Amino acid sequence: MPLKKGDGFGCLTPGQAKAGSVVFKGTGGAGTAGFYAGRGNTGIVLAHQADGNVCQWKDRALELGKEGFQVLAVNSAGDDVAEVDGAAAHLRAKGAWKLILMGASKGGTAVVRAATVLEPRPDAAVWLSGPTEYGPDDALAAAPKLTSPVLYMAGAEDSPFGDAAVQLSRASTKAPGNRLHEPKGVYEHGVALLDDAKNWSTVLAFLKKYCI
């Protein structure tokens, strides 16, 4: 079925769907749906987890929009990296001259890979509890090629993702501002990490640092 603007994804109000539900093309040409919010010179692409859809990022997208970012949460349906790249192009076409990629779980794996192939390179990337590999995307192989500042965040007790955070951070030898945040005693995964106010503050501070 062809994608249409205005999809509520099961979580948007009619007003939110009308204003922010969009369709864009991934770099492979396939149509992809997403939720767009906010405005500003910095664009943020949000990539969701394997067990969810754009709704996982809805609340954070709205918060980031109020913080002065323009945000596009991708509703993944295929090639994650191509979709992230397409979302980046969509934001740049809307005037974003700085770009940050952020992904949770499989979305985290995708943004690390995308950050090494996107032209121009993103200004920063945020990885939340991603595996080192997911499907065709190999973040551990991509990490040594990463030249953008990066924040790796995973709960220390969220196995094996806490270990993956350490591996990826160590492999990101060319990334300036390579930051590892591994809260102890934490089992929460992906987007759920941001329910903790301290974790969300850490991410938000990182985003604002690289939007200037």
N, C-alpha and C positions, 0 to 999 in steps of 0.2 A: 504494500500500500504506500503511495507517495506520501512523504512527510509534508505536513502543513503547519504554517505559523499558527500560533494560538493554542497549541497543545498544552493542557494543564498538567500533564505528567502524573496526575493523581494527587498533587499537593499544592498546585498554584491556585489562587483565587481567580475568578474570571477577570478581574482587573489586572492582576499580575500576568496572567496568560496573554491578555491582549497587548499589554505594554512590553513584555519581555520575552515571550516565547518566540524563538527565531529558528530559521533553517539556514545552514551554510554548507559549503562543500569542503570536505577534507582534501588533502593534497592528492589523493588518488581519484578524486572526482565524485566520490559517493556523497549523497546528501546526508547531513547530520543535524539533529535537532539540539537545541540548547536553551538555557535561560540566561538572558542578558539583564544586567542591573547596573545602576550607577552611572557616573561620568567622571572624567578626569584624564590627565595626560598619561597615567600608568594603567595598562590593562593587565588583568590577571585571568589566566585560564585555569579552571578547576576541573580535574579529572577524578571521577568517582571510583568506588570499589567494585569488585566483581559481583557482590551480592546486592547491589543497589542501582540507582539511577540518578538523574539530576537532582532528585529530591533530597539526597544526602547532603547536598551543598546549598540548598535553597536559603536556609537561614543565614549561613555565613556569607553567601553572595549578597544578600540584602544588607548585612552589617558592613561588609567591605564597601558596598556602594555608598553607604552613609559616611564612610571614612574618607571618601574622595577618590576611590578607584572606579574604573569601569571593569565589569566582571562578566565573563562568559563561562557558565557551568555547562560542560559537555554531557549530553545524554548518549553515552557510548553504545554503538551498535555494530562495531566491526574492528577496523584497524585503529587501535588506540593512538598510535603515534601520528598517523595521517590525520586523525580527528583533532588532536591537540594542535598540530601544525595549521590546520584549517581554521581552528578557533583563533589562533594567534593572528592569522591573516585578516580575519574578520574584525578583530579589535584594532589592528593597525589601520584598517580601512576607515574605522570610525574615529581616527585621530590619536590613538595611543602611540606615543613615541618612545615609551618605555614599556617593557613587557616582563611579566613574571609568570612562571609556570608552577602550579601546585597540584599535587596528586596524592590520593590516599590508596594504600594497598596496591592493587594492580595499576591504578592511576599514578602512583608514585614511581613504579618501574617505568611506565610510559614517559613521564616527564623528564626523567634522567636521560633516557634514550633520545627523546625529542630535543632536549637542550644541546645535544651534540651534533644535530643535523639541521636545525632550524637556521635559516638565513634571513636577516642577521641573527646572531645568537641572542638568547634572552638575557635580560639584565640580572636575573636571579632565578633560582629554582628551590622549591620546598618539597621534600619527600616525607611522607607520613606512613610508616609501617609497611613499606613495600617489600615484596620478595626480590631477591637478586635477579631472578628470571621469571617471566610470565609469558607463556606462549612464545611468540617469536622475538619478544623484547628481552634483551639481556642487559640489565643495568650495570652489572659488575664489569662487563666488557666495555661498556660505554663510559664508565666513571673516569678512567684515566684520560679520556678525551675531553672531559668537562672543563670548560674555561670560564664558566659563570659562577658567581658566588652561590653556595648551596647550604641549606639547612636540612640535616637529617634528624628526624625525630621518631623515636619508637619507645614504647614502654620496655623497661629492662626485663620484665617477666613475660613479655609477649613473644614467646618463642615460636619460630626462629627469627622473628623480625628484629628483635633487639640485637642479635648477633649480626644480622644483615646490615643494620645501621653502622655498626663498627667497621665491617668489611668495606662497605661503600665509601665511608668517610676516609679510610686509609688508602683506598684506591684512587680517590679524587685528588691526585697530587698536583694537578695544574689549576685546581679551582681556588680562586682567591676567596677569602671569607668562608672557608670550609668549616662549618659549625656542626657539632654533634651534640644533641640533647637527648639524653636517655634517662628519663625520670625513674628512680628506683622504686620498686614495689608496685609498679603500674602494669596492669594487664590489658587495659583498654587498647583498642586497635583502630588505626586509621582516623577517620573523622571523629570518632568517639574520644580521641585524645584531647580534642579541642573543647570538650565539655568542662575540662578543668581550666579555671580562670588563669592560672599561672602559665599553662601550656599555650593557651590562646594569646596571652600577652607576649610570650616569647615569639610566636609566629608573627603577630601583628607588628612588633618592633622590628623584626627582620624585614618584613615587607616594606615598612616605611623607610628603613635605612636605604633600600635600593630603589626607591621611587623618586629620590631627590636628584 
